[in-house]
Amino acid sequence: MFGDGKQTRSSCYVSDLVEGFLRLIASPHGCDPVNLGNPRETSMLELATLVRDMVGSRAGIVHAPLPKDDPVRRNPDITLAQKLLGGWTPQAPLERGLEATIAYFRGLNGRPQG
């Protein structure tokens, strides 16, 4: 992990993004930018710990220097999307998205790739 892990990111599950994109395409909004995403911020340390626990690992977390251009915080403002897209808001909590992602990759185990 880069830095102390306090930097935050916001993760949005693909089904929520697709729903937002479809609503945006069908809207009369035009071509001005609209943020789609999940405003729930999660620290990188929290995310790493959550994934480690969900997969049942006892691995440690290795820290590396934080790159100079790495943003400390990422959090989309989805106010405009909610207004323009019929109250659109992400539905899948981070934990449910991670469960689905972990299940997908576990399902690939042993299957030929490509």
N, C-alpha and C positions, 0 to 999 in steps of 0.2 A: 504494500500500500504506500502511496506517495504521501509524504508529510505525516502529520499526527492523526489524520483521519477525521478531523473536525470539519473539513470542507464538505459542503452539501451538494446533493444532486436530487433531481426529481425524476422518478421513473413512471412511465405511463404504459400500461399494457396495450398490446397491439389492437385488441378488439375495441378499446376505447378510442384510440387514435383513428382507426378506420371509420368508426361511427361519426367522429367529428369531421373527418374528411368528406364523407358522404353527405353529411348535412351542409357542409360548406359549399360543395359542388352544386347542390340543389338550391342553394340560397341565391337571392338576387344581390348579394353583397358586392360582387365585383372582384377586383384583383388586389385590393389592399391587404397587407399582412394581417393575419389573425393567429394569435398564439393558441396552439393546441398542446395539451400536456396535462400533467398532474401537479397541482401546486403543493402536494405533500413533500416536504423536504426531509431527506434522510442523510445523516452523516455517512461518510464512506466507512468509518469504523463500525457504525451500527449495521450497515448493509453487509459488510464482510462477516461480522459476527452472526448475523441472521442467517446468511447463506451457509456458513460453516455449521451452525446448529441444525438447520433444516436438512442438510445432507448427512448429518451424523458424524461429522469429522471432529477430530481432536487436534487438528493442525493449528499451529501458531500463526500469528499474523506478522509478516515481515514488513518493516517500514523502510522506505527509501526516501531520499530527499525530494521535497516538493518542487516540481519544475516551476520556474519563474513565471511562466505564462498560464499556469493552472488557476482557473477561477476558484475563489473561495466559496462562492455561493451561486447556485443555479436554481431559479424558481420562476416558472412561467406565470405571467399574469393572464388568467383566462377569462377575465371579466367581459371582454368584448365577445369572445366565443359564446359565453353563456347568454349574452344579450341577443346576439344575431342568430344563434343556432337552436332556438327553442329550449333554452335552459340546459343545453348540453353540459355535462360534467362527467368526469371519469367515474366509472362504477367499480372497477376491479381494484381492491386494495393491494398494496405492494405484496403482502404475504400470499395472496391468492395467485397473483401473477408469477411469483417465484415458485410456488408449488407446481403450477402448470409447466413452467420452464424446466424445472428439475425433473419432473415426470417425463417430459419430452426427451431430454438428454439421457435419462436412464433407459428409455425405450430404444434409443439408438445403440446402446451397449450390446455388442455382439452382432450387430447387423452390418453387412457390407456397406461402405460409404461410396457415394458417387453415383 
